[in-house]
Amino acid sequence: MNFVTPIRKGSHPLLQIFLLCVYWAVGAVICTLLGFIVVAVVYGSSIFGELGSIMNGDPKFITALKIIQVSSSIGMFILPPIALAYTEGQKPNSFYGFNKPAFLPFVLVFAIMVVSMPVMEGVAVFNQKMVLPGFLKELENWMKMKEQEAMKMTIQLITVRSNWDFVANLIMIAVLPAIGEELFFRAGLQGSLQKMLGNHHVAIWSAAIIFSAIHLQFYGFVPRMLLGAGFGYLYYYSGSIWYAMLAHFLNNAYAVCAAFYMQKHHMPLDKVDEPVGFPWYGYLISAIITIALFKFFKDNATRERKLG
């Protein structure tokens, strides 16, 4: 049964993927430049002498980094799928499936994200213990270096220096990625892959692998891939991108809120990713209930679609 409703009439899906990538590159360049222009207006043109410090996450220029981050995020992930829809002669809401969400599936998405936390923690711990063969030692060292750089940057970005920082972090880390990355990877890339490959499972997992890979955080690759696949199945079963966006938002917003809580209680932010440490049966129960909730979501979404 084909669950997904978004229309893919028009260009060949391979051409759609190519156009999506072109729009991504163009959007990245234009919107990043616009971000730098805004930074120059706010700080003055002398700020260009501090580009290295900005991009390295210097706390003195963290607001400038956030401006560039938000601008480039919009250009890379929100505008390209919108441009693709209009290139195909359709509005994004019909091209990608912005079907009106229902109350029960929304509740189920909340439940899935909460219940899956232990099993996702277990997968993350397993991924962090990854050790490459001896002949790949240089690659492993490079991966660890990238991981440390990403952690340092993340800590700078989620550090709250005022209440406005918390709001800005929610928008930058939770709202924009939930909208943009779900539009790009699930609605755009996954939708075109599904039409091209003729198999929704292959399309979902392919998009999830690419979604995880572009973050360049190798010791978090597996849990992020599983998240991407989960978002993909929510989209596929329901035919509405809203549920995937909600799940993505909840995942990222939890990290922002956890960081805010830790700062309020004077806890070091480098401990934000430390595992709670559940017993083995906690991970097992979490996995079983998560799968059951996905099955319930699928059945409910199928019923809603038939009634609709």
Stockholm file with secondary structure:
# STOCKHOLM 1.0

chainA/1-308         MNFVTPIRKGSHPLLQIFLLCVYWAVGAVICTLLGFIVVAVVYGSSIFGELGSIMNGDPKFITALKIIQVSSSIGMFILPPIALAYTEGQKPNSFYGFNKPAFLPFVLVFAIMVVSMPVMEGVAVFNQKMVLPGFLKELENWMKMKEQEAMKMTIQLITVRSNWDFVANLIMIAVLPAIGEELFFRAGLQGSLQKMLGNHHVAIWSAAIIFSAIHLQFYGFVPRMLLGAGFGYLYYYSGSIWYAMLAHFLNNAYAVCAAFYMQKHHMPLDKVDEPVGFPWYGYLISAIITIALFKFFKDNATRERKLG
#=GR chainA/1-308 SS CCCCCCCCCSSCHHHHHHHHHHHHHHHHHHHHHHHHHHHHHHHCGGGGGGHHHHHTTCGGGHHHHHHHHHHHHIIIIIHHHHHHHHHTTSCHHHHHTBCCCCHHHHHHHHHHHHHTHHHHHHHHHHHHTCCCCGGGHHHHHHHHHHHHHHHHHHHHHHCCSSHHHHHHHIIIIIIHHHHHHIIIIIIIIIHHHHHHHSCHHHHHHHHHHHHHHTTTCGGGHHHHHHHHHHHHHHHHHHSBHHHHHHHHHHHHHHHHHHHHHHHHTTCCGGGTTCCCCCCHHHHHHHHHHHHHHHHHHHHHHHHHHHHC
#=GC SS_cons         CCCCCCCCCSSCHHHHHHHHHHHHHHHHHHHHHHHHHHHHHHHCGGGGGGHHHHHTTCGGGHHHHHHHHHHHHIIIIIHHHHHHHHHTTSCHHHHHTBCCCCHHHHHHHHHHHHHTHHHHHHHHHHHHTCCCCGGGHHHHHHHHHHHHHHHHHHHHHHCCSSHHHHHHHIIIIIIHHHHHHIIIIIIIIIHHHHHHHSCHHHHHHHHHHHHHHTTTCGGGHHHHHHHHHHHHHHHHHHSBHHHHHHHHHHHHHHHHHHHHHHHHTTCCGGGTTCCCCCCHHHHHHHHHHHHHHHHHHHHHHHHHHHHC
//
